[in-house]
Amino acid sequence: MVATVNIMVVGRTYEISCDEGQEEDVRALAAEVDRRATELLRAVGQVGDARLLVMVGLMMADEIAELRRRDGGGTPAPMLAATQDEDDAALSTKLDVLARQINAIADRLEKA
């Protein structure tokens, strides 16, 4: 089933769809996006909502890539899953959720 979650990113509220049972994960991910977007706004000033969210997405993707490089066969970081396969699956799921959220927000921004 599909659930709907209201999230807030830099003062704007968005209605996001997700799989039932993932609502808290979506809220936690949105809180992280909001935190990063707010920090970025402080650093670079107003750049427009769509560009801001793209910049945040790129920063997060860079961090994920760095975690993957660091983990290259070694012991996973405590935050990550116990095995490489579990780590990849968990990361992939979170990236999919985040990508859907970013796309939905970008679509709404384009229509606004």
Steps between C-alpha positions, in 0.01 A plus 500: 500500500598861455524748785525878493739702716518876545859618523656843531814613320628854554165621618290345223266209558483217248268201481705192412377150419687197627441135572291435809727449800772730365349821632750546783792427267371762258462753782855429620640534148306823449636638828852428377431667164352799685802526730743490209297739287480749787877479553562545128269802487698660780824437312406602145188711538179473301550295184143387427324194637565264210872584482531476877351151507720389211806628687392316817440182299845524344664556837324198646586286196863602539496395865346164409764446231772582754354248747502237228863579413606482865311176558656326198529156658579614853284483808181701450455814706280451808209682336502264205374143466711206616586364155581665169187356336277625782678834490446536126134399526430742786681781325319430175163508674577829672629651176183393320282663766709816492498513119119467495472778754734730308313431176164567662626823654657610171171428318308708751752784478469506122120523527509771770 
